Amino acid sequence: MEKEKYEWGDGVYTLLSWFKKDKVKSARVFVAGCGALGNEVVKNLALFGVGHIYVVDFDQIELSNLTRSVLFREEDAYNHSYKADIVAKRAREINPQIEVTPIVGNLFSEVGFGIYRSVDVIIGCLDSRIARYQLNRLALRAGKSWIDGSIENLTGVVKVYAPGISCYECSLSRDEFNHIMLRTGCADVVRSQTSKGRVATTPISASIVGALQVQEAMKIIHMDTTGEEDHDTTPTPFKTLQGKMLRYEGMTNAMNIYKISSWKKICPAHEQWTDIIPCDSLSATMTVRETIKKLKEILKAEEVEINMCNNKFIDVIATDHPQKEFEVMIPESQLDHYIKKNKELRQLSYRTLIHKHFFENIDDRFPYQDMTLMQIGIPRFDVLQVSTEKGISYVELSADSY
């Protein structure tokens, strides 16, 4: 029997006075984190029929995740499946008419900045200050609003950060900021810390906060890029939580909204990358040699230098006790995993110092010209920060666009 052809949401969402089917169908949403909150958020986005969802997480599924993660199954834990892969698979089962792109990696160093630029809204389903700090910088760099959610026990919090209104980094206390600075000194430490620690919570808290996050995302999708309602159509009746915090306390059934409009004049997180040059002939699969040659042509420059903003390239590490060198040839974000897999390094005392020989900038003098950009730590669809004798330019690896 031939399957009946239908358009997702017809006869249901079309009855809502504020719902714009075309906007939702063409919307692109980035979800950072695929744990309990991420499960609820992606499930709801799929049910709404959001056209393209990007899901990012580098963790594998554990049995302990099953109690509050609606998209995970027991077999996923036994198979050590990656959260992002399974979330994407189950979301497509819910709604076969949408696209869901999983990215197994670190959101700071292994997700191309082109994705951040291409989406309508970013939703953070993270469990550490470090990860929020990183996501905030990338979202503001792209000029995008992001919706932060957190849960613990019967309590849930939703905050919406928006350029020019509120910034996560501006809201940190001095002690919180110093702690993050200490932790972000090494990308390998960041990778191991961003998802550590199990938080005692319930599936109810995750459901409530995830639903509120998606509700805020739908409001932002229905607005234009200036944050104003689209007055070419019927005005929408809602207000967003931009610059505010909603706190739900399940113990007492209390829900309150507070202002969090923290936007300091001088904050490094407010840096925006503008005038980005798209280049359909550049890809992260190209070698360093090919890329530098192409950049010289595009920028009409004699000398170019690629700044490894988020992910240094390490060729050698050395230990002080015993004194020994190890050739690693990896991006810094992969160092923690490398050490865990290397039996000799894994058995070293925690007091052993590990020294790194790394490259922060890539130019004609880089000794590994035949390595690809991905191999040295530049992800697909990234934006390169390039220094030349004429100044700094930003060039997108547009051949990798999703």
N, C-alpha and C positions, 0 to 999 in steps of 0.2 A: 504494500500500500504506500502510495507516494505521500511524503510528509506535507502537511499543510503549510503554505507559505504565510508568514505573518511578520509584522514589524513590532519589535520589542516595545512594550508599554502602551500600544494602541488600545484605546478604550479604558485605560487605567490612569496613566499619568497625564494623558491629554485632557482629562477632566479637571485637572488642577489649573486654577486661573493663572498662576505664576509660572508654570512649567513651560520651558521653551525646548521642545524636542530636538530641534536642529542644534542648539547650543550644547546640549548634553551629549548628543551623538558625536559631535565633533570635538568634544572636550578631551584634554590630555591631563592626567593626574599622576603625580609622582608620590609613591608611598614608601617611606624609609622605615624599614623594620617590619618583620613578618611574624611577630609573636602573637600574643593574645589580642592586642589592639589591632595589629596589622591584619589579622584574620577577619575581625569584625569590620574594619574599614573597607577592605577589598570586597568582602561579601556584599556590603551595602552599595558600593560603587557599581558592582556587577549587576545588582538588582535594579539600580536606577538606569542602567544602560549607558554608562559613561564609555565613550568610544575607545579610548586607549589608556590603559593603566600600566605604569612601570612599577615593578615591585623589587626592592633591593634588600638583601640580607646575606650575610656570609655564614650564618649558623646552620647547623644540622638539627633535625628534629630529635627530641628526647622524649622518653615516656612521660616525664613530668609535665610536658607541654600539653598533653592530651586533655587534661582536666578543664582547660579554659580556651582551647583553640579549635574553633568549630570546623575548620577545613582540614585538620590533621587526622590521620587514622593510625591505629596501632602498627600496621605494616610499614608505615612511613618511618616510624621510630626504629623498628627492627632493621630496616634497609638503610638507615643513616642518611635518609634523603635530605636534600637542602630545602630549607623553609621556603625560599623564594620560588624554587621550581614547583613545589607542591601547591603553594598558594595560587600560582598562575594556572596550573592545571585544573584545580578545583573551581576557580573563578570562571574559566572557559566552559566547564561543565554546567555551571549555573546559567550562564548566558553565552551561548555559542556565537552571538552576533557581535561580540566585542573583541578587541585585541588586548592581550595581557603579555607584557614582556618582562620575564624574570632576569635579574642580574645578580649573580652570586658574587659578591664582592663588598669591599669597604666603600661606603658612600662618599668618603672624602677623597680617596686616591684611585678608586677603580671604577668610577662612574663618570662618563664624559660630561663635561660642563655643558655641552650642547643639549643634553637632556633637560637640565635645569632650566635652560633658556626656552626650551620648546613647549614646556607645560603651562597650563593655566593656573595651577595651584599645587602646593607641596604639602603633604601630610606627614608629620613626624610621629612615629609609633615607637619611640626609643626609650631606653631604660638607664641612661647615664647622662651626666652633665656634659661630658666630653663629646658625645655624639651630638647632643643638641647644639653645643658650641660650634661644631663643624658644620652642621646642617644650616644653622643660622647664617654663617659667613657665606656659604654657597648660595643660599636663597637670596640674600640681600645683594650679593655680587651680580646675580641674575635679575634683580629688580622684582622678585616675586614674593607674595605673601606666603607664610607657612603656618600650619595649624598644629600646635603641639598638644599631645595628650599624655596623661600619666595616670596610673592607677596604683593603689595600695590598699589592701584590706577592703573596706567598703567605701573608700574615698576615691573620687575621681576629679581630675582637673583638666580643663581645656583652655588654652590660650591661643590667640591669633596675633602673630607678629607681622607687621607690614612696613615696607620702606617709608621712612619719614614720620612714622607714628610710634612704633615700638620695636625694640631690638633685644634679643635674649642676652647678648653680651653686656649691654648697658644695664640690665637689671641684676647682674651678678654682684654679690658682695665682694669686698677685697679678698677675703679668705677663699671664697669659692673660685674667684678668678685665679688666684695664686696656685690653688690646687690643680686647676686645669692646665695652667702653664707648665707646672712641674710634670704632669702626666703626658702632655703633648710634646715633650722634648724628643721622644723617639716614636716613630710611626709604629714600630712593632709593639711597643707598650700600648699605644692607642688601640691597635687592633685587638689585643687580648683583653682590654679593659672595657671596651664599648658595649659588650653584651654580657659581662660577668655579673653574677649575683642573681639569685632567684628572689622575686618579690612575692610576699604572701598576698594573694588577691583572689578574687572570685570571678566566675564567668559573667556574673551580673554586672560587676564594675566595668569589665571590658566591653560588654554589650552597650551599656549606657554611654560611656565615653566615646567608643567607636562610632556610635550613632550620632552623637553630637558633633564629632569631627566631620563626618560626611555631610551632615546638615549644613555646617558652616562652609564646606567646600562647594556644595550646590549653590549657596548664596553667592559666593565669589564667582563661580562659573557664569551666573546670570548677570553679572556686572561687567562693564567694559574695563579696559586696562587702567583707567584713571580711578577706579573704585567708585564711580558714579553709576547710577542705574541707567540702563539703555532707554533713553526717552523716545526712541523711534518706535517703541512698542508700549504696551500698557505698563505703567510703572509697577514695580514689584513692592509688596507690602512689608518686606522684612528688613531687619537691621542685623549687621554682623557683629562679631566679637572682636573686631580689629581694635587693638590697643586695650583689650579687656581680658579678664580671667573669670571663667565660670567654675565654681567649686561645688561639687555635689558630695554631701555627707550622708551615706546610706544608713549610718547608725541612728541618725535623728531625722532623716528624710528632709534635710535642709538643703536648699540650693541658693547660692548667692553669687552676685557678679561684682567684681572689683575692677578698678582702672589699673592698668599696668603700662601707661604711656611713658615708657622710659626711653628717651632718645637724646643722648648727649651729643653736643656739638662735635667733639673730637672722639671718634671711635674707629679703629681700623676695620671693624666689621662693616662699616657703611660704604666701603669702596665698591663702586659699580664699574663693571667692564662694559664700555659702550663702543660704538663704531667698530663692531666685530666684523671682520672680513670673511664671508663664507667662501670656501674653496672646494668645489666638487672634485678636484683632482688630487686632494690630499686625504690620506687614510692612515690610521694607526698601524695598518699592516705594511706600510712602506718602511724602507730602511732609513736610518739616520742620514746617510749620504744622499739618498734621493730627496728626502724632506728638506734638507738644508739647501740643496740646489734649487728646489721648487720655490722655497721661501725667498731666496735671493731674486728670483724672477718676479714673483708676485709683488714684493716690496721694493723692487728696483734698488737693492742694497748690495754693497760690496762684502759686508760682514753681517752675519746673523748669529744670534745666540738665543737658544731656547731655554727659558727659565723653568726648572722642574719645581713648580710652586708647591705641589702637594705630595711629591713622592720622589725623593732622591734615588739615584741609581748607585748601588753598592757593588763593587767588583771584588773586594777583599775584606775579610774581617780578621782580626788578630786577637788572641787571648794573652793575658799577661802571666797566667799560671795554670798550665804550663805555657811557655812562650811558643806559640804556633800560629801559622797563618792558614786561613781557609779561603780558597777561591769560591765565591758564591754566585756572582753575576746575576743579581736579582734586584728588583725594586725594594726599597726599604719596607714597604707595606707587607712584603712576604717574608721578612726576616724572622719574625716570631715563629711562623710555621716551619721555616727551614731549620731553626734550632731544635724545635720539637721533634723533627723527623731525623735529625742527625744524631746517631747514638753517642758519639764522642762528645759533642757539644751539650747534649741533654744531661750527661752525667757530671758535668762540671759543677763545682760549688757555686752557690748563689753569690759568693763574694768575688768570684772571678770577673775581672773587667773585660769587656769585649769592645775593642776599638774598631771603627769602621773607616774604610777608605771609600769616599763617595764623591759623586759628581752632582753639583747643584745646578750647573749650567752646561748646556750641550752646544758645541760649535765645531768648527773644522778640526780642532785639536783633539776632539774626543776620540780615544783610541779604538773604539768598537763601532766603527761606522757602518758595518754590515748587519748590525742588530736592528730589529724593527722597533718602532716606537712602543708597541705593546710590550716587547721584551724588556725595555728599559723603564717601563712604568707609566707610560702615557696611554690611557684607555681609548677605546673607540669613541668617536663623536666628541672628542675633547676640543677645547679651545686653547691654542698655544699662546703663551705670553712671549713675545719675541722682541729682543732688543737689537737695534741696528744703530748705525751712525746717525740716523735721522730721529731716533727716539724709540718709544715702545709701541708695538702694534699687537693686535689680537687677531688670530687667524683660526677659523673653525675647520676641523677635519670633516667637512660636509659630506664626503663620499661615504661616511659611516652612518649617516642619519637613519634613524629607525622609521 
